[in-house]
Amino acid sequence: MRTVIKKNGAVAIPAEYRKILGLKAGDEVTLLIQEGEIRIIPQLQALQHARALVRRFIPEGRNLSDELIQDRRAEKPIIYHP
């Protein structure tokens, strides 16, 4: 499938491709340059990929967001007096 880059840099994604990827007007996508190519990745897929990358370094059963919340709650609040 071929398309044209408009003067403002916009590129139309053909309806058939949008349907396959489940994309609708207003959806966010991630652009990735890889080996001289531009890849358009649906935002949900990009997030799932990022989570899988991070998960490889986190032991099973460990929840970093829960740990962060606990750490923040345990911190002594800083009170500023002008």
HELIX and SHEET records of a PDB file:
HELIX    1   1 ALA A   15  LEU A   21  1                                   7    
HELIX    2   2 GLN A   43  ARG A   55  1                                  13    
HELIX    3   3 LEU A   64  ALA A   74  1                                  11    
SHEET    1   A 2 VAL A  29  GLN A  34  0                                        
SHEET    2   A 2 GLU A  37  PRO A  42 -1                                        
END                                                                             
